[in-house]
C-alpha cells in the first residue's frame, strides 16, 4: 500500500511530523511558545488554514500577546465570518479590555452558530453565562 500512496499522493512518510497535532499537544501541556512554533510550521504547510490560525491565536492569548491574538482571530473572520472559535476568542479579549459592547456582539455571533464536538457544551454554557451577566440578567454579577 505504501507504493500506492506515494504514487497517488497519499502521505505515508513515517518520519513526517504532524506539526498541528504537536502544537495542539504542546498547548494542552502549557508549553505555549513551543506550541506557537509548531503551529506556525503547520500553517506553513497549510497556508491560511482557519483551524490552525485559531490555535495560533489561542497560543498568543496564553502568552499575553492579545493584540496578535485579536489580529489573528479577525483574519480568520475575514475568511469565514461564521467561525465560532474566532468569535469566542475575540469576545473574551474584548471583555478583558472592558469593551463589553464588542464582547456581546461576538458572544451573540458565537451562539448563533455554536460549534459541535466534545468541548463545545462547556464553551457554549460559558458564553451563555457571560452574555447573561453582561446583559444584567444575572443578579450575582457585579460588573466593575
BAVEX-600894 format. One record per residue: z, y, x of N, C-alpha, C, CB in turn. Coordinates in steps of 0.1 Angstrom, whole numbers, plus 2048, in hexadecimal, padded with zeros to 3 digits. Atoms other than C-alpha are relative to their C-alpha. Glycine has a CB too. Example, Ala and Ser with C-alpha at 12.3 -4.5 7.8 and 13.67 -1.06 7.14 Angstrom:
n_w|n_v|n_u|ca_w|ca_v|ca_u|c_w|c_v|c_u|cb_w|cb_v|cb_u
800|7F4|809|84E|7D3|87B|800|80C|809|80C|800|7F6
800|7F5|7F7|847|7F5|889|808|80B|7F8|7F2|805|804
// end
This chain:
n_w|n_v|n_u|ca_w|ca_v|ca_u|c_w|c_v|c_u|cb_w|cb_v|cb_u
800|7F4|808|800|800|800|800|80D|809|80C|800|7F7
7FF|7F5|7F8|806|817|81D|7F2|806|803|807|7FC|80D
80E|7FB|7FD|7E1|819|826|7FA|806|7F4|7F7|7F4|805
805|7FA|80C|7D9|820|802|805|80E|7FE|804|7F7|7F3
7FA|7F3|801|7F1|83E|801|7FA|80A|80A|80F|7FF|802
806|7F7|7F6|7E3|84C|821|7F2|803|7FD|801|7F9|80E
80E|7FE|803|7BF|847|816|7FE|80A|7F4|7FA|7F2|7FD
802|7F8|80C|7C4|858|7F4|80B|80B|7FE|801|7F7|7F4
7F8|7F4|800|7DD|873|7FD|80F|7FE|7FD|7FB|809|7F6
7F2|803|803|7FE|862|7F5|808|803|80D|802|7F2|7FC
7F7|7FD|7F5|81C|86B|80B|808|7F4|803|808|80D|7FD
7F9|80D|7FD|829|84C|81C|805|801|80F|7F7|7F4|7FE
7FB|7FE|7F2|836|85B|83D|80F|7FF|800|7FB|80E|805
7F1|801|801|859|84E|842|807|80A|809|803|7F2|805
7FA|7F6|7F8|85F|869|85C|800|80E|7FA|7F9|800|80E
801|7F3|807|857|885|844|80D|804|7FA|7F5|800|7F5
7F3|7FB|805|875|89A|83C|7FD|807|7F2|806|80A|80A
800|7FA|80D|87A|8A4|817|809|80C|801|804|7F6|7F5
7F8|7F5|7FE|886|8C7|81E|807|805|7F3|7F7|80B|806
7F9|7FC|80C|88D|8CF|7FA|80C|7F8|7FD|7F6|7FF|7F4
7F4|809|803|8A4|8B1|7F5|80B|803|80B|7FC|7F1|801
7F7|7FD|7F5|8B4|8B9|817|807|80D|7FD|7F9|801|80D
7FB|7F3|804|8B9|8DE|80C|80A|7FF|7F5|7F5|809|7FD
7F7|801|80B|8C8|8D4|7EB|80D|7F9|803|7F8|7F8|7F5
7F4|807|7FC|8E0|8BC|7FB|809|809|808|7FC|7F3|809
7F8|7F7|7F8|8EB|8D6|814|806|80B|7F7|7F7|807|80B
7FA|7F6|80A|8F1|8EF|7F7|80C|7F9|7FA|7F5|804|7F5
7F5|807|806|907|8D5|7E7|80C|7FE|809|7FB|7F2|7FA
7F6|802|7F6|91A|8D1|807|806|80D|805|7FA|7F8|80C
7FB|7F3|7FD|920|8F6|80A|7FA|805|80E|80E|800|801
806|7FC|7F4|90A|8F9|829|7F4|809|7FD|7FB|7F4|809
80A|7F7|806|8F7|917|81C|7F5|805|809|807|80C|7FA
80A|7FB|7F6|8E6|924|83B|7F6|7F5|804|807|806|80D
809|80C|7FD|8D9|901|844|7F7|7FD|7F4|809|7F4|803
808|803|80C|8CE|8FC|820|7F4|80A|7FF|809|801|7F3
80A|7F6|800|8BB|91D|822|7F4|7FD|809|805|80E|803
80B|804|7F6|8A8|911|841|7F8|7F5|7FA|807|7FC|80D
808|80B|806|89E|8F0|830|7F8|804|7F4|80A|7F5|7FC
808|7FC|80C|894|901|810|7F4|809|804|809|808|7F6
80C|7F8|7FB|87E|91A|823|7F5|7F7|805|805|80A|80B
80A|80A|7FB|86D|8FC|834|7F9|7F9|7F4|807|7F6|809
806|806|80D|868|8EC|811|7F6|80A|7FA|80B|7FD|7F6
809|7F6|806|859|90D|805|7F3|802|808|807|80E|7FF
80C|7FF|7F8|841|90D|822|7F6|7F5|7FC|804|7FF|80F
808|80B|805|835|8EB|816|7FA|802|7F2|808|7F3|801
804|7FD|80E|833|8F7|7F2|801|80F|7FD|808|7F7|7F6
7FE|7F2|802|82D|91C|7F2|800|804|7F2|7F4|807|807
7FE|7FA|80E|839|92F|7D3|806|7F7|7F6|7F2|803|7FB
7FA|809|809|84A|911|7C4|80D|806|7FA|804|7F2|807
7F5|7F9|807|862|920|7AA|80E|7F8|802|7FD|802|7F2
7F3|808|7FF|87C|903|7AD|806|803|80E|7FD|7F1|7FE
7FB|7FD|7F2|87E|908|7D3|805|80E|801|7F5|7FD|80A
7FC|7F2|7FF|880|92E|7CF|80E|802|7F9|7F5|808|7F9
7F3|7FE|807|89D|92B|7B6|80B|7FA|809|800|7F9|7F3
7F6|806|7F7|8B0|914|7CF|803|80A|80B|7FC|7F2|805
7FE|7F6|7F5|8AA|92E|7EA|808|80C|7FB|7F2|805|805
7F8|7F5|806|8B8|949|7D3|80E|7FC|7FF|7FA|804|7F2
7F2|804|801|8D7|934|7CD|806|800|80E|800|7F1|7FB
7FB|800|7F2|8DB|930|7F3|803|80F|804|7F6|7FA|80A
7FE|7F2|7FD|8D7|956|7F7|80D|805|7F9|7F4|808|7FC
7F5|7FB|808|8F1|95C|7DC|80D|7FB|807|800|7FB|7F1
7F4|806|7FB|90A|944|7EC|804|806|80E|7FF|7F1|801
7FC|7FA|7F3|908|955|80E|801|80F|7FF|7F5|7FC|80B
7FE|7F2|802|90B|977|7FF|7F4|809|801|80A|805|809
80D|7F8|7FF|8E7|983|801|7FB|802|7F2|7F6|7F9|809
803|7FF|80E|8E6|98D|7DC|7F3|808|7FE|80B|806|7F9
80D|7F8|802|8C9|9A6|7E0|7F4|7F7|803|800|80C|80A
80B|809|7FD|8B3|98B|7F0|800|7F5|7F4|803|7F9|80D
800|809|80B|8BE|973|7D4|7FA|806|7F4|80F|7FB|7FD
805|7F9|80C|8B6|98C|7B9|7F1|801|802|806|80E|7FE
80E|7FE|7FD|894|993|7C9|7F9|7F3|7FE|7FE|805|80E
806|80D|801|88D|96E|7CB|7FF|7FB|7F1|807|7F5|808
801|803|80F|896|968|7A6|7F6|808|7F9|80E|803|7FA
80B|7F8|806|880|985|79C|7F2|7FB|803|802|80F|804
80C|806|7FC|864|976|7AF|7FC|7F4|7F8|800|7FC|810
802|80C|809|868|955|79C|7FC|805|7F2|80D|7F8|800
803|7FB|80E|868|969|77B|7F3|806|7FF|80B|80A|7FC
80D|7FB|801|848|97A|784|7F6|7F4|7FE|7FC|807|80D
809|80C|801|838|957|787|802|7F9|7F3|802|7F6|80B
7FC|807|80C|84B|948|769|80B|808|7F9|804|7F2|803
7F6|7F8|807|85C|961|751|80A|7F8|7F9|7F9|809|7F7
7F7|808|807|86D|944|740|809|7F8|809|7F9|7F7|7F7
7F8|808|7F6|87E|936|760|80F|802|7FD|7FC|804|80E
7F2|7FF|805|8A0|92F|752|80A|802|80C|804|7F3|7F9
7F8|7FF|7F4|8B0|92A|775|801|80E|806|7FC|7F7|80A
801|7F3|7FB|8A4|94C|780|808|80A|7F7|7F1|805|802
7F8|7F8|809|8B2|95D|761|80F|7FE|802|7FB|7FD|7F1
7F2|803|7FF|8D3|94C|765|805|806|80D|802|7F0|801
7FC|7FA|7F3|8D6|956|78A|801|80F|800|7F7|7FB|80B
800|7F1|800|8CC|97A|784|80B|805|7F6|7F2|805|7FA
7F6|7FB|80A|8E4|97D|766|80E|801|808|802|7F6|7F5
7F3|7FF|7F9|902|975|77D|800|80A|80B|804|7F2|804
800|7F6|7F6|8F6|98B|799|802|80E|7FA|7F2|7FF|807
7FE|7F3|807|8F3|9A8|780|80E|801|7FB|7F6|801|7F4
7F2|800|805|915|99F|771|80A|804|80C|804|7F3|7FB
7F7|7FC|7F4|926|9A1|794|7FE|80E|804|7FD|7F6|80B
803|7F3|7FC|915|9C2|79A|804|80A|7F5|7F1|802|803
7FC|7F7|80B|923|9D0|779|7F5|805|7F7|807|80C|806
80C|7FD|808|900|9D1|769|800|7F7|7F4|7F3|7FF|809
7FE|809|80C|90B|9C2|748|7F3|7FF|7F7|80B|804|7F8
80C|800|809|8EB|9CC|734|7F6|7F7|806|7FB|80F|7FF
80A|809|7FA|8D5|9BA|74D|805|7F2|800|7FD|805|80F
7FB|80D|801|8EC|99D|74E|7FE|7FA|7F2|80F|800|803
802|804|80E|8EB|99A|728|7F1|7FC|7FE|804|80A|7F6
80E|802|802|8C5|99C|729|7FC|7F2|806|7F7|80B|806
804|80D|7F9|8C2|97F|742|807|7F4|7FA|803|801|80F
7F9|80B|806|8DC|96A|731|7F9|7FC|7F3|80F|804|7FD
808|803|80C|8C9|96D|710|7F3|7F9|803|7FD|80D|7F8
80C|806|7FC|8A9|964|721|803|7F1|804|7F9|808|80C
7FC|80D|7FC|8BA|946|731|803|7F7|7F4|80C|800|809
7FC|808|80C|8C8|93A|710|7F4|7FE|7F6|80B|807|7F9
80B|802|809|8A7|93F|6FE|7F7|7F4|804|7F7|80D|800
807|80C|7FC|897|924|713|809|7F8|80A|7F2|804|807
7F7|807|7F7|8B4|910|721|7FA|7F4|807|80D|7FC|7F9
805|80B|7F9|8AE|8F6|73B|805|7F2|7FB|803|801|80F
7FB|80E|803|8B2|8D0|737|806|7FA|80C|7F5|7F7|7FA
7FB|807|7F4|8C2|8B8|74E|80F|7FE|800|7FC|808|80D
7F2|804|7FF|8E4|8AC|759|80A|80C|801|802|7F7|80C
7F8|7F4|7FF|8F3|8CE|763|7FE|80A|7F5|7FF|806|80D
804|7F6|809|8E3|8E1|747|80B|804|7F6|7F4|7FC|7F8
7F6|7FE|80A|8FF|8DE|72E|80B|80A|805|807|7F3|7FB
7F5|7F8|7F9|919|8ED|746|7FB|80F|801|804|7FB|80E
805|7F3|7FE|902|90B|74E|7FE|807|7F2|7F3|7FF|808
802|7FA|80E|8F9|911|729|80D|805|7FA|7F9|7F5|7F7
7F3|7FC|805|91D|912|71F|806|80C|808|80A|7F4|801
7FB|7F5|7F8|926|929|73C|7F8|80D|7FC|7FE|7FD|80F
808|7F5|804|909|940|732|805|805|7F2|7F1|7FD|800
7FB|7FC|80D|914|940|70D|80D|807|800|801|7F3|7F7
7F2|7FA|7FF|938|947|715|800|80E|807|809|7F7|809
801|7F3|7F9|92F|963|72D|7F9|80A|7F7|7F8|7FF|80D
807|7F7|809|917|972|714|809|805|7F4|7F3|7FA|7FA
7F6|7FD|80A|932|970|6F9|80A|80B|805|807|7F3|7FB
7F7|7F7|7FB|94A|982|70F|7FA|80E|802|806|7FB|80E
807|7F3|7FE|931|99D|718|7FE|808|7F3|7F3|7FE|808
803|7F9|80D|92A|9A4|6F4|80E|803|7F8|7F8|7F6|7F7
7F3|7FD|806|950|9A7|6ED|804|7F6|7F5|800|80E|7FA
7FD|80A|80B|951|988|6D7|80B|7F7|804|7F3|7F7|7FD
7F5|808|7FB|96C|978|6EC|80C|809|802|7FD|7F8|80D
7F4|7F7|7FF|98E|98A|6E7|808|7FE|80D|809|7FF|7F4
7F9|803|7F4|99C|97A|706|7FA|807|80D|801|7F1|803
807|7FB|7F4|983|98B|71D|802|810|800|7F1|7FD|7FF
7FF|7F1|7FE|98B|9AE|72A|7F8|804|80B|80F|804|802
80A|7FC|7F6|96E|9BC|73C|805|80D|807|7F2|803|7FA
7FB|7F5|7F8|977|9D4|758|7F6|80B|801|804|7FB|80E
// end
